[in-house]
């Protein structure tokens, strides 16, 4: 059984990822992180709010002291949302696009991860509070794979990340794109999280021509019957790889699907690259 997310729902957000997380809630594509354009969280579901709850998050110097859980009864499933400080209350009805509250920078995030909504779905009779146990999610959308030769120029940088200008989004705002891998799209934190994902097909996971992972058999994947418009998802275990940029080791590459802009995002502490610098990324 898989839960579909429509194109209209996904187009509320500038980016999404199924696997870019170290937490087992994302195993086998059973949760999705949705990145809005702004600090308010538009609801990805319609239904009745059945509970809002403050929860404990890991203590990080850059993060809020608390996170929040919002449970919404969609009529078929219970949607489980995190990283939003709720301005909605139990018993309130919401529709797709309604503001749920401001995004929370939670201690669950690595320092290079932007604010986002975590979304999973449970059957009504399931435990809604434990971290794992959600159903697989299948986006009803096509994502264009973008090839990349491992080079680019730094266009932006933060304290723990830099972004390259390649591969460039061919039509910003019009459709979602992701990093091409043997005809599919790579998703996840490579290789700084143990697992990632391959979306939309492909057999040999590669980055810039290098083999980087192996499919992980799951009970869910063979049983899911995908509609033609749904984006298939396969879990990967990354190989033991090192990523270097101009010879300097970095923590890794953040991989996701985006509709606003694209370009490889290198993550890690003290990356010695400046805006305007030409970069060659190697996978060893």
N, C-alpha and C positions, 0 to 999 in steps of 0.2 A: 504494500500500500504506500503510495506517495501523495503528497499534497502539492497541488499546482499553484504557482503564482503567475498571474496574468501579466501581459505586456503593459497594460495600463497601470497596474500596481507598481511594477518595476520602474516605469518611466517617471515616477515621483522622485526617484533617487538618481544621483549622478554616478554611483558605483555600487557594485555588490560583489560579495565573495561568499562562497560556500565553505571553503577550506582554510582560509588565512587566519588560523587560530591554533594555539597549542592545547586547547581544551577538548576533552572527549565529547562534549556536546555537539561538536561539528563532525564527528566521525561519520563516514559514509554519506556525507552531504545532508546530515539531519538537522542542520541549522543554517541560517543565512544572515549575514551582516549587511545592513542597508545603510548607505551613506547619503543623508539629505544635503541639500544645498542651503545651509543656514543652521541656526542653533535650535530651531523647533523641530520636533519629530512628527511628521505626518503619519497617520495610522496606515499600516499596510493591510488592515483587515476591517471588516464591519461586524458589529455584534454588541453584546452587553458586557460591560466591565463587571467582572465578578469579584475581583480583589486587586488591591494595590498594597504592596508590602515593601518596607525598607529591609535591605539585606546587607550582610557584611561583605566587604570586598577587601582584597589584599591591600595592605598599607604601602603606598608609594608616595614619594615627595611631590610628584606632579599631579596626583589624583585626589578626587573628593574622598571624604571620610566614609561615605556610604554610597551604595548603589540601590536600585529599586527594581522590583518585579511587578509587572502588570499582567494580569490574566484576563483574557477576553473570550467569551463564549461566542463562537461564530455560527452556532447552530449545528455544525458537523464535528468541529474540533474545538479544543481550547488552545488559543494562541498564547504563547509565553514570550513576553518582551522584557528585555533588560536594557539598562543604560539610559533610561528616560526618567526624569523626576516628574511624577504624574500630576497633572492639573485636572485629571478626570477622577471620578469616584465610583465606588461600587454601586451598581444599579443603573449607571448612565449608559445610554446607547451612543455608539460612535459609528461613523461610516468611513470608508476609505478616504484618506486625505485630511480627516479632522486632526487638529493638533492635539497630541497627547501630553505635551509638556516639553520643557527644555532638555536637551541632551546632557548627559552626565559623563564627565571624564572619569572613568572608573579605574580602580586599581587592577582590574583584570587586563587592562591594555598594556602592551609594550609601549615604550616612550615614543616610538615613531608611528603609532596607530592613531589615525584621526577619530573624532567622535562619530558614533554610529548607533543604530538600533540592532540589537540581537533578536532574532525571531525564530521560534520553533513551534511545532504543533504537536499536541498530544491527543489521544482519544479521550473522550469525556470521563471515562472510568480509570484513567491512568493517574499516577502520582505526578502532580504538577509542580512539585517543589525540588525534586532531585535534579542534578545538573544534566544527566543523560537520560535517554529514553524517548526522545522525540522521533517523529516520522521523517523519512527522507523527503526533501523538497526538490521539486522539478520546476525550474523557470520555464514558462511558456513563451520562449523568445529565441530568436536566432542571434548568435554572437559571431561577429566577423573575426577570423583569426588573422593577426598581423605578424608577418615574418620579421626577424631581427637578426642582424649579423654580429651582434656583440659590441657595437660601437655607438657613440653618441656624444653630444655636448651638454654639459651641465647647464640647465636653465633655472633651477631653483635649488636652494638648500636650507635646511634647518639644522638644529643642534644634533639630531640623530638620523638624518637622511639627506640624500640628494636625489634630484630628478633629472633624467636625461631627456633630450628632445626626440629620441627615437625609441621604438617605432612611433611615428606620428599618426594621430587619429585622422582618417581620411575625410570625415564628415562630422565634426563635433556637434552634438545635440541630436543627430538624426538616428543613430543606432549605437548599440553596444559593441565594443571590440575587446579583444584580449590577446595575450601573447600566443602566437601559433606554435603548435607542437604536433608534427606529423598529421596535420589536418584538423587536430583538436585544439583546445585552449587550456593552458596551464593555469592553475589557481592555487594559491597558498603562499606560505612563507618559506621560500627555498634558500638554503636548506636548514634554516634556523628553527623551524618546527619539524617534528619527526615525520609528519604526514602532510600530503597535499592532495590535489585532485586534478584529473584530466576531464574536461568537459567537451561534450559534443563529438566524441569519437577520437580516432588516432590510436596507434598501438605502441609506439616507441616514444616515451616522454623525453623531450630534448629541450635544451636551452642553448641558443647560438650554436647549434649543430652538435652539442655534446649530450650523450645519454646521461639522464639525471635521476631516474627512478624506475620503480617496478610496480605494476598494479597489485593491489591488495584485494584478494577475494573476500567478498562479504556475503552474508546471507541475504541482504536486501537487494543487491544489485541484480542478480539473475532473475529474481521474482518480479521485478518492476516491469510492467508493460507500458512502454512510453508511447504517447501520442506523437504524430509526426512533428508537431510544433514544439514539443518539449525538449529541453536541453538535457541530455543524458549526463550522468556524473559517475566517475570511477575513482575510488580512493587509490592513492599512490603512497608508497614508502620511498622517501628520497634516498638516493645513494649517498655514500660518505664523500661529500664534495666540499671543496673550498672555493669561494668566489673572491676574485681579486679585481681591483679597478686600478689600471695603470701600475700593476704590480703590488698594490697595497691590499691586504686582506680586509674584507668587509664582512659584516654579519650575514648578509644575504640580500635577496631580491624579494620585494613584496609584489605578489601577483594577484590580479583581480580583473573584473570586467567593468568597463567604464564607457560612458556615453558623452562626457563633457570634453575630456582631453585624455591623452595617453602619454606614454614615455616611461621607460624603465625607472623604477624607484629602488635605489640602493639604500639599505638601512644599516645602522650600526653607530657606535660611539666614535666620535672624533675622526670622521672620514676626511682624509686630507685632499679634498677636491674643491675647487672654486668655481663660481658661476663663470661661464664662458670657456672653461677648460674642456678640451677634447679628451674623450675617455675610451679605452678599450677594456672590456670586461672579459675575463677568462674564467673558465670553469675547470678546476683541476681535481 
